[in-house]
Structures are given as C-alpha cells and as structure tokens.
Amino acid sequence: MCHIHVGGLAVTGLFGQVKHVVLRGRITVLKHMSNLTSLLSFHRFELVLSDAEPVAVLVLKMKPESVPALRRVLELGGVRQEG
C-alpha cells in the first residue's frame, strides 16, 4: 500500500507495517510501468531518490485512485516522470 501525504508518501507491507517513508523533496524521477490485461492488472512505480536506492511500489488494480493522486503530488513538487 502507498499512503500519499502532502510532504511525501509512506509505503507499507501487506500487514500495514511501514517499509519506506519518502519525502517528496528526495524524489528526482518517477518511473511508471503498467500491465492492464484481463488476466493481470498492475501499476509499478519506481521512485528514484537523490540520496538512496530507488523504492518500488506495486499497485494491483486496473484503475486505482492512488495513481492519479501520486502523479499529481509529485508533479506539484517538480518531479520528472518517465513511462
């Protein structure tokens, strides 16, 4: 799960434990890939950070609400998007 906040986002595991907290100012590039077929639908985001390893987020839905919200928050912060 990905919880989007004004200052960044928190990525949690399957049982709600926080795996990563990423401040919006640390994200330099958002890479997006999606597979939207009848058998398997997902969106994969890779957040490239200025000072650490990239963080990958996998969203398992055809049209999740979080995709436009994530794009908008990062766009407001001036993050370059690829994909």
C-alpha positions as CSV (number, residue, x, y, z in Angstrom):
1,M,0.0,0.0,0.0
2,C,1.1,3.5,-0.6
3,H,-0.2,6.3,1.6
4,I,0.2,9.7,-0.1
5,H,0.7,12.8,2.0
6,V,1.5,16.4,1.1
7,G,5.1,16.1,2.0
8,G,5.7,12.7,0.5
9,L,4.5,9.1,0.9
10,A,4.7,6.1,3.1
11,V,4.9,2.6,1.6
12,T,3.5,-0.2,3.8
13,G,3.7,-4.0,3.6
14,L,0.9,-6.5,3.3
15,F,0.2,-6.3,7.1
16,G,0.4,-2.5,7.4
17,Q,4.0,-2.2,8.7
18,V,5.8,0.8,7.3
19,K,8.5,-0.3,4.9
20,H,9.6,3.1,3.5
21,V,8.9,6.8,4.1
22,V,9.9,9.0,1.3
23,L,9.9,12.8,1.4
24,R,8.8,14.5,-1.8
25,G,11.9,16.6,-2.0
26,R,14.1,13.4,-2.2
27,I,12.3,12.0,-5.3
28,T,14.0,13.0,-8.5
29,V,12.3,10.8,-11.1
30,L,9.0,8.8,-11.1
31,K,9.2,5.8,-13.4
32,H,5.8,4.2,-14.2
33,M,5.0,0.9,-15.9
34,S,1.7,-0.8,-16.2
35,N,0.2,-4.0,-17.4
36,L,-3.6,-3.8,-18.0
37,T,-4.9,-7.1,-19.3
38,S,-7.9,-9.2,-18.2
39,L,-5.6,-11.7,-16.5
40,L,-3.4,-9.4,-14.6
41,S,-3.6,-5.7,-14.0
42,F,-1.0,-3.7,-12.1
43,H,0.9,-0.4,-12.0
44,R,4.6,-0.4,-10.9
45,F,6.2,2.8,-9.8
46,E,9.9,3.3,-9.2
47,L,10.8,6.3,-7.1
48,V,14.3,7.4,-7.9
49,L,15.7,9.2,-4.9
50,S,18.5,11.7,-4.8
51,D,20.3,10.2,-1.8
52,A,19.3,6.5,-1.6
53,E,18.4,3.3,-3.5
54,P,15.2,3.5,-5.6
55,V,11.9,2.5,-4.0
56,A,9.4,0.3,-5.9
57,V,5.7,0.4,-5.4
58,L,3.3,-2.1,-6.9
59,V,-0.4,-1.3,-7.2
60,L,-2.6,-4.3,-8.1
61,K,-5.7,-2.7,-9.7
62,M,-6.9,-1.7,-13.1
63,K,-7.8,1.9,-12.2
64,P,-6.6,2.7,-8.7
65,E,-7.3,6.0,-7.1
66,S,-3.7,6.3,-5.9
67,V,-2.2,6.5,-9.4
68,P,-3.5,10.0,-10.4
69,A,-3.0,11.2,-6.8
70,L,0.6,10.1,-6.8
71,R,1.3,11.7,-10.2
72,R,-0.3,15.0,-9.1
73,V,1.5,15.2,-5.8
74,L,4.9,14.6,-7.5
75,E,4.0,16.9,-10.4
76,L,3.4,19.7,-7.9
77,G,6.9,19.0,-6.5
78,G,8.5,19.3,-9.9
79,V,9.4,15.6,-10.1
80,R,10.2,14.4,-13.7
81,Q,8.1,11.5,-14.8
82,E,9.1,8.7,-17.2
83,G,6.8,6.0,-18.6
